[in-house]
Amino acid sequence: MTAYVELLEVWNTRINLISRQDADRIVSRHVRESLWFCQPRVVKTARSVLDLGSGAGFPGLVMKIYLPALKMTLLDSRRMKAVFLQEAVARLGLQDTEIVCDRAENLARQAPPPEFDLITCRAVSKLEQLWAWAAPLLRTGGELAALKGGQMDAERMLFTRRFPKQEVITLDMPVLTHDPTAERKMVLIKRDE
């Protein structure tokens, strides 16, 4: 993990992988939050994982380092972030890790689209948009795991209106700071059909 964090710190001085004010919280916040995706109640029996909007590699690269048996696909539409991810994967010698510089909706248009057991994301978009992107890329029985901050009531209500048959499971995550607005929840949505 140390080699990854050091590489991220070097690259972050050249391109904006994470906000400058977060640079001193790479491990205490970003890595720790990414490890939440490795919990058995989240990763379950998944083997193929798509990290949607991978950016600096949170949570995908952290998951791959911690659970090397995962077949990981890191997806980001921004070229320089994809270049960073490629260098990180090469430097860390990670096997079964693919970097895709594209958008999720374009992956879904492939014939046939790739399918994953688990799709992860952290700080990407609203829940209903995440599900619209993820559902076509999940195997039957696969799940979307999204780490969300703040109050989820309004977002969950909008999601339920648009996708009334989808069950949403919400897991409370530990607060890592003394800031009560830093509350995080892990949202799990399973593709049943």
N, C-alpha and C positions, 0 to 999 in steps of 0.2 A: 504494500500500500504506500510505503514511503516514496518509492521511485515514481509512482503515479502522481502523488501530491507535489513532489519537487518539479516534475515535468509540467504540471498544470500551473504552478507558480511562475515558471519561466515563460510559458506561452501567454499567460494572462497579462504580462507586461507588454506584449506585442498586439494581441487582439483581445477583445472583451469577451472572455469565456464566462466569467462571473463578475458581478459588480465589484468595483474597487473597494467599496466599503465592506464587502464580504470576504475579502482576501485573507483576513486573519481568522476567519471562521470556516476554512475549508474542511478541517477535520471535525471540529466541534459541532458544526451544523450540517454541512453538505454530505460528508461521508457518513456520519451517524444516521441522518435521515435516510440515506440510501441503503444502509444496512437493515432498516426496517422491512425492506422488500424481501430480504433473505429469510425472514421468519417462516417457519413451517406453515403457519395459518395463511400466509400470503403466497409463497412460492409453491406450496403443496408438492405435487409430483411433476411439475412443469419441466420440460427438457428444452423446448424451443421458446425463446423469449425475444420479443421486439421491444426495444426501448424507444418510445415515441418522443421525438424532440430531445434527443440525447444531449445536445449542447456540449458541456464540458465532461460528459460521461456519467452524470448523475441521473438515475441510479445504475444504469447499465454496466459501466466499467467496474464500479464497486462490486456489483453482484457477480460479475464474471471473475473478478479477483478472488472473492470470497467463496464462490461456488463454481469452480473451474469446469465442472462437467456440463454446465449449461451451454447450449448452442445459442449464441447471442447475436442479434442483429441490432446495430446502433443506427438509428434513423435521424438525420437532421437535414433540413433543406438549405442551410447556409454552408457554402463551400468551405470557408476557412475553419469552421467548426468540424466539418467532416475531415479536413486535412489534419487537424489536431488529433482527432480520434484515430485516424490511420497511423499516425506516428506513435501515439500512446500504445496501440495494440501491437505494433511492430517492436517497440522498445521493451515492452513488458513480456513479449513472447507469448501472447495469448492465442490459443488455438480455437478453432470453431467460432470465430468472431468476424462478422461481416459488417462493413460500414457502407451505408447507402445514403447518398446525397440526393434526397428527393422529398416529396410530400406524401403523407399517408394516403391521401385520396388517389394519387397516381399509382401507388402500389396496388390498391384495390382494383384498379382498372386493368391490371395485367391479366392475361389469359393463360392459365388459371392464376388467380392471385395467390401469393404465399399465405400459408396458414401457420398460426402460432398457438402454443398452449397458454401463454401468458403475455399480455401487453402491459408494459409499465410506463408511467409518466409522472412527472413531478413539475408542478408550476407551469403547465402548458396551456390549458384552455378551460372553458366551462364544461361541466360534466356531460351535458347533452351533446356538445360538439365532439368531445373525446369519444363518446360511445358511437357516434356516427362514423368517425374515422376508424375505430377499433373493430366494431362488430364484423365488417366484411373480411377482416384479416384473422379472426379467431376461429379455431377449430370448434366444432360442437363440444361443449363442456369446458372450453377455454375461458379465461377470465381477464378482465381489465382490472388492473390495480393502480389506482391514482392517489397520490398524496395531495391532499387539499388543505388549505389553510382557512382560518376564519370561520364564520358562521355558514353552515351548509344548508340551512333550512330552505331558503329561497331557491338556491341552485338545485337542490333535490326536488323541490316542488315542480320546477320547470321541467326537469328531467322526467319525472313521473307523468306529467301531462303529455309529453311527446312520446314516451315509451312506457305506456301503462302496464305492460306485461312483464317488464324487467324488474327483478328484485335488486335492491341496493342494500348492501351490507356495509355498515360504517363501524370502523374500529378506532377507538381513541388511541392516540399515540402520546408518549410522554412529552411534556413541554421541556425544551432544552435550555430555555433562558428564563429570566425573571419577568419577561414581558408577556402579559396575559394575551396580547394580540398574536403571539407566536404559536397559538394552539394549532395542532395538526391532526388530521383524521385520514386514515387509510380507507378508501372507498373501493369495494370489490363488487364487480358486476359480472355475472356469468352468462355466457351465451348458451342458452338451452336448446335452441332449435337447430 
